[in-house]
Amino acid sequence: MIAFVSGPVAALAPTTAVIEVGGIGMAVQCTPHTLAGLRVGKEARLATSLVVREDSLTLYGFRDDDERQVFELLQTASGVGPRLAQAMLATHNPDALRLAVSTGDEKALTAVSGIGKKGAQKLLLELKDRLGEPAGARIGQQGVGAPVTSGWRDQLQAALIGLGYASREADQAVDAVAPQAESAVAEGTAPPVPQLLRAALQTLNRAR
Protein backbone atom coordinates (compact mmCIF):
# COMPACT_ATOMS: atom_id res chain seq x y z
CA MET A 1 0.00 0.00 0.00
CA ILE A 2 1.18 3.52 -0.78
CA ALA A 3 0.39 5.38 2.46
CA PHE A 4 1.33 8.84 1.22
CA VAL A 5 3.15 10.75 -1.49
CA SER A 6 5.34 13.76 -0.87
CA GLY A 7 7.05 16.11 -3.28
CA PRO A 8 6.59 19.14 -5.51
CA VAL A 9 3.31 19.53 -7.36
CA ALA A 10 4.12 19.08 -11.05
CA ALA A 11 0.64 19.70 -12.48
CA LEU A 12 -2.99 20.24 -11.50
CA ALA A 13 -6.20 19.32 -13.32
CA PRO A 14 -9.87 19.55 -12.25
CA THR A 15 -9.79 16.11 -10.58
CA THR A 16 -6.09 15.20 -10.49
CA ALA A 17 -2.79 16.36 -9.02
CA VAL A 18 0.57 15.13 -10.29
CA ILE A 19 3.15 14.87 -7.49
CA GLU A 20 6.79 14.36 -8.43
CA VAL A 21 8.22 11.55 -6.31
CA GLY A 22 11.82 10.55 -6.98
CA GLY A 23 11.67 11.78 -10.55
CA ILE A 24 8.36 10.02 -11.24
CA GLY A 25 5.08 11.86 -11.68
CA MET A 26 2.37 10.23 -9.55
CA ALA A 27 -1.16 11.03 -10.74
CA VAL A 28 -3.43 11.32 -7.70
CA GLN A 29 -7.23 11.64 -7.83
CA CYS A 30 -8.38 14.38 -5.42
CA THR A 31 -11.51 16.27 -4.43
CA PRO A 32 -11.74 19.98 -5.37
CA HIS A 33 -11.26 20.82 -1.68
CA THR A 34 -7.93 18.98 -1.60
CA LEU A 35 -6.83 20.43 -4.94
CA ALA A 36 -7.60 23.93 -3.67
CA GLY A 37 -4.77 23.62 -1.16
CA LEU A 38 -2.15 22.69 -3.77
CA ARG A 39 0.01 24.94 -5.94
CA VAL A 40 2.18 23.95 -8.90
CA GLY A 41 5.85 24.00 -7.89
CA LYS A 42 5.10 23.90 -4.16
CA GLU A 43 5.80 20.96 -1.87
CA ALA A 44 2.82 18.81 -0.92
CA ARG A 45 2.13 15.73 1.18
CA LEU A 46 -1.03 13.74 0.53
CA ALA A 47 -2.27 10.69 2.40
CA THR A 48 -3.18 8.14 -0.28
CA SER A 49 -5.24 5.03 -0.91
CA LEU A 50 -4.40 2.74 -3.82
CA VAL A 51 -7.39 1.11 -5.52
CA VAL A 52 -6.43 -1.95 -7.55
CA ARG A 53 -8.61 -3.21 -10.39
CA GLU A 54 -7.93 -5.80 -13.07
CA ASP A 55 -7.30 -3.10 -15.66
CA SER A 56 -6.12 -0.17 -13.55
CA LEU A 57 -4.23 1.12 -10.54
CA THR A 58 -5.74 4.36 -9.21
CA LEU A 59 -4.23 6.46 -6.45
CA TYR A 60 -6.60 8.66 -4.43
CA GLY A 61 -5.19 11.53 -2.39
CA PHE A 62 -6.39 13.24 0.79
CA ARG A 63 -5.44 16.15 3.02
CA ASP A 64 -4.84 13.89 6.03
CA ASP A 65 -5.02 10.33 7.34
CA ASP A 66 -8.48 10.83 8.82
CA GLU A 67 -9.98 11.70 5.44
CA ARG A 68 -8.31 8.65 3.89
CA GLN A 69 -9.64 6.41 6.65
CA VAL A 70 -13.20 7.62 6.12
CA PHE A 71 -12.77 7.12 2.34
CA GLU A 72 -11.84 3.48 2.96
CA LEU A 73 -14.54 2.88 5.58
CA LEU A 74 -17.23 4.23 3.27
CA GLN A 75 -16.34 1.55 0.75
CA THR A 76 -17.19 -1.19 3.26
CA ALA A 77 -20.85 -0.40 2.53
CA SER A 78 -22.36 -2.33 -0.36
CA GLY A 79 -22.63 -0.33 -3.56
CA VAL A 80 -20.04 2.24 -2.52
CA GLY A 81 -16.96 2.28 -4.73
CA PRO A 82 -14.04 4.71 -4.68
CA ARG A 83 -15.74 7.24 -6.95
CA LEU A 84 -18.86 7.49 -4.80
CA ALA A 85 -16.77 7.58 -1.62
CA GLN A 86 -14.76 10.45 -3.09
CA ALA A 87 -17.98 12.24 -4.11
CA MET A 88 -19.20 11.97 -0.52
CA LEU A 89 -15.99 13.57 0.74
CA ALA A 90 -16.25 16.25 -1.94
CA THR A 91 -19.62 17.22 -0.46
CA HIS A 92 -19.07 16.66 3.26
CA ASN A 93 -15.98 16.65 5.45
CA PRO A 94 -15.26 13.52 7.57
CA ASP A 95 -16.86 14.89 10.75
CA ALA A 96 -19.97 15.97 8.85
CA LEU A 97 -20.31 12.46 7.42
CA ARG A 98 -19.88 10.93 10.87
CA LEU A 99 -22.50 13.28 12.25
CA ALA A 100 -24.91 12.54 9.41
CA VAL A 101 -24.60 8.79 9.94
CA SER A 102 -24.76 8.92 13.74
CA THR A 103 -27.90 11.09 13.66
CA GLY A 104 -29.57 9.36 10.71
CA ASP A 105 -29.50 12.48 8.57
CA GLU A 106 -30.84 11.17 5.28
CA LYS A 107 -30.94 14.62 3.71
CA ALA A 108 -27.20 15.11 4.13
CA LEU A 109 -26.47 11.94 2.15
CA THR A 110 -28.92 12.70 -0.65
CA ALA A 111 -27.03 15.97 -1.14
CA VAL A 112 -24.27 13.81 -2.65
CA SER A 113 -24.55 13.34 -6.40
CA GLY A 114 -25.41 9.70 -7.10
CA ILE A 115 -27.20 8.97 -3.81
CA GLY A 116 -30.99 8.83 -3.80
CA LYS A 117 -33.45 8.47 -0.95
CA LYS A 118 -33.35 4.66 -0.84
CA GLY A 119 -29.58 4.61 -1.22
CA ALA A 120 -29.22 7.06 1.66
CA GLN A 121 -31.44 4.94 3.90
CA LYS A 122 -29.38 1.84 3.09
CA LEU A 123 -26.10 3.64 3.74
CA LEU A 124 -27.29 4.93 7.10
CA LEU A 125 -28.05 1.37 8.17
CA GLU A 126 -24.80 -0.11 6.87
CA LEU A 127 -22.46 2.63 8.05
CA LYS A 128 -23.92 2.93 11.54
CA ASP A 129 -21.17 2.33 14.12
CA ARG A 130 -18.50 2.07 11.39
CA LEU A 131 -17.38 5.68 11.05
CA GLY A 132 -17.29 6.49 14.75
CA GLU A 133 -18.39 9.67 16.48
CA PRO A 134 -17.50 13.10 15.03
CA ALA A 135 -14.33 14.41 16.63
CA GLY A 136 -14.76 18.11 16.01
CA ALA A 137 -18.43 18.61 15.34
CA ARG A 138 -20.96 19.69 17.95
CA ILE A 139 -24.58 19.23 17.04
CA GLY A 140 -25.65 22.48 18.60
CA GLN A 141 -23.06 24.55 16.75
CA GLN A 142 -22.21 23.00 13.40
CA GLY A 143 -25.59 21.58 12.46
CA VAL A 144 -26.37 18.08 11.29
CA GLY A 145 -24.49 17.11 8.16
CA ALA A 146 -22.86 20.53 7.76
CA PRO A 147 -21.13 20.35 4.37
CA VAL A 148 -17.53 21.12 3.61
CA THR A 149 -18.99 23.16 0.77
CA SER A 150 -20.62 25.75 3.04
CA GLY A 151 -17.88 28.05 1.73
CA TRP A 152 -18.27 26.85 -1.85
CA ARG A 153 -17.30 30.22 -3.35
CA ASP A 154 -13.92 30.38 -1.60
CA GLN A 155 -13.29 26.71 -2.30
CA LEU A 156 -14.08 27.07 -5.99
CA GLN A 157 -12.00 30.21 -6.38
CA ALA A 158 -9.02 28.57 -4.65
CA ALA A 159 -9.29 25.54 -6.95
CA LEU A 160 -9.31 27.75 -10.07
CA ILE A 161 -6.33 29.78 -8.88
CA GLY A 162 -4.55 26.52 -8.09
CA LEU A 163 -5.15 25.48 -11.71
CA GLY A 164 -3.31 28.60 -12.87
CA TYR A 165 -6.08 31.11 -13.52
CA ALA A 166 -5.73 34.71 -12.42
CA SER A 167 -7.82 35.95 -9.49
CA ARG A 168 -9.93 38.12 -11.78
CA GLU A 169 -10.67 35.18 -14.11
CA ALA A 170 -11.52 32.98 -11.12
CA ASP A 171 -13.89 35.62 -9.73
CA GLN A 172 -15.70 35.92 -13.06
CA ALA A 173 -16.04 32.16 -13.41
CA VAL A 174 -17.37 31.83 -9.85
CA ASP A 175 -19.93 34.56 -10.51
CA ALA A 176 -21.00 32.77 -13.70
CA VAL A 177 -21.87 29.55 -11.86
CA ALA A 178 -23.27 31.23 -8.73
CA PRO A 179 -26.92 30.77 -9.88
CA GLN A 180 -26.38 26.99 -9.96
CA ALA A 181 -24.98 27.02 -6.42
CA GLU A 182 -27.76 29.28 -5.14
CA SER A 183 -30.35 27.00 -6.72
CA ALA A 184 -28.93 24.03 -4.82
CA VAL A 185 -28.96 25.99 -1.55
CA ALA A 186 -32.58 27.02 -2.16
CA GLU A 187 -33.48 23.34 -2.53
CA GLY A 188 -31.78 22.61 0.78
CA THR A 189 -28.79 20.72 -0.66
CA ALA A 190 -25.06 21.42 -0.66
CA PRO A 191 -23.69 23.18 -3.75
CA PRO A 192 -22.06 20.43 -5.89
CA VAL A 193 -18.51 21.78 -6.02
CA PRO A 194 -17.12 19.22 -8.53
CA GLN A 195 -19.89 20.05 -11.03
CA LEU A 196 -19.52 23.76 -10.35
CA LEU A 197 -15.78 23.50 -11.03
CA ARG A 198 -16.39 21.83 -14.38
CA ALA A 199 -18.98 24.48 -15.31
CA ALA A 200 -16.61 27.27 -14.26
CA LEU A 201 -13.83 25.83 -16.42
CA GLN A 202 -16.22 25.68 -19.37
CA THR A 203 -16.99 29.40 -19.02
CA LEU A 204 -13.28 30.19 -18.87
CA ASN A 205 -12.58 28.13 -21.98
CA ARG A 206 -15.36 29.89 -23.89
CA ALA A 207 -13.97 33.29 -22.83
CA ARG A 208 -10.54 32.52 -24.33
N, C-alpha and C positions, 0 to 999 in steps of 0.2 A: 504493500500500500504506500502511496505517496502522501505523506501526512501534511506537507506544506511545500510551497515553492517560494524562493526568495531571490530577488535580483532586480535589475532595472527593467522598467516597463518599456518594451520595444515598440508596441503598437496597441491601439485601442479601437474596437468596433462596437456597434450597438449592443452586442451580447457577449463579446469575447475580449479578453486581454491577453496579450502575448508577453510573457515574462522570460527574459533571457537568463538561463541557468547554465553556467559552465559552457557558454558558447552555443547553446541550443535554445531555440525559441519554443517555449511551452505554451500552447494555446489553452486557455482556461475559460470555461463558460462561467459567466458571472451575472448577477442581477444588476439592474441599473443603479441601485443604491451602492453596491460594492464598486462598480465602475466609476461612480461619481467621486470616489476618494482616490482614484489613481491618476497619475500624470505621466505622459510619455517622457522618458529619460530619468524619471525619479525612481528611487528604490522602493520596492514594495514587498510585503510578505503576506501571502494568502494561505490560509488553511485550505486543504484540498481533499476531495473525495474522488477516487478513480472508479468509474463505472465501466465494467467490462461486458461487452456483448460479442457475439460470434463474429460480427463484421466491423466492430469499432472499439476504440478505447477513448473514452471521453473524460476529461478532467474538469471537475466543477470546483470553483474557488469561492472562498468566503472570508469575511472580515476577521472572524475569530473562530476558535474551536467550538464555542457554544453553537454558533450558527451552523457549522458543519454537522455537529451532533444531531441537531434538530432535523436537518436535511436527511440524514440517514435514518432517524427514527420514524419520520413521516413515511418513508418507503416500506416500513414494516406493515402498513395498512394495505389491504388488498386493493388493487386498482391504482395505487399511487406509484408512479415511476419517477425517475429523476427530473423529468421536465415539469411534471405537475408539482413535485416537491419544491422545485426552484421557483415556480410561479407563486406558490403559497408564501415563500420567503420574500418574493418581490412585492407582495401586497402587505404582509404583516411581519413585524420583527419577531424573533423567537419568543419573547415574553408575551407578546400579544397573542400568538398562537397558543401558548400554554394557557393563557387566561381564557381564550375562547373555548378551548377543549374542556377545561376544568369547570367552566360555568355553563357549558352546553349552548354556547352562542352560535346558533345555526346561521344567523345573518352574516356574521363575520366570515364564515367559510364560503358562503355563496358569493361573497364579494370577489373571490378569486376566479379568474377566467378559467372555465372548464369544470367548475364544480356547481352542480345544480342542487335543488332542495333535497332530493333523495340521497345524492352523493354526500351532502353535508351531514345528514342524519346518520349515515353509515359510518362516516369518518369519526364523528363524535363518539360513537359506540366503540369503534375499534381502537381509537387513540387514547381513550380514557385510561388514566394511570400510567401511560407510556412516556409522555413528555415531561411529567413532573410539574411541580408548582412554579408559577412565575417568580423569578428572583427579584426583579426590580419593579414590577407593576403592582399598584395598589388599586383595588377596585374603586374606591371612593374618589381617586384622583385621576387615574388614566382613562377609566372607562373601559367597558368590556370590549375586547377585540380591537383596541385602538390601533389603527394601521400605521405602519412605518411611512406610509405615503401621506400622512396628515400635512406634511410640508412638501407636497408634490412639486410645487413651483421651484423651490430651492433645489430639490433633488434633480429635477429635470434640467435646470440651468447648469448645475454642476456637471452633469453627465455630458451635456453638449460642449461645455468648455473643455472638459477632459478629452473629448474627441477632436479638439483642435479649433473649434469655432470661436470667434471673437465674442466678447460679452454682449455687444450690441446685436450681433446675429442671434445669439442664444436668447436674448430678451424678446426679439421679434418672433422667433419660432415658438417660444413659450406662450406669448400672447395669442398666436395663431391657433393653438390647440386648447387654449383656456376654456372655450365653450364646451368642449368634450368633457373636460375635467369637472366643470361646474354642473354639467348635466348628470354626471355620475353621483356627485355629492347630493344633488337635489333628489335623486332616487334612493339616497341613503346607503350608497356603496362607496368603497374607496376608489379614488381615481386610478385607472389602470396604467401605471407608469410605463411598463414596457410598450404598450400600444401607443401611448402618448409620445414616447421617444421616437418610435418609428414614424408617426405622423409628423412630428416636428422635423425630422430629417428629410421627409418628403417635401415639406415646404421650403426648406433650405436649398434642396437640390433644384427645385423649380425656380427659385430666385436667382440661381447662378447661370 
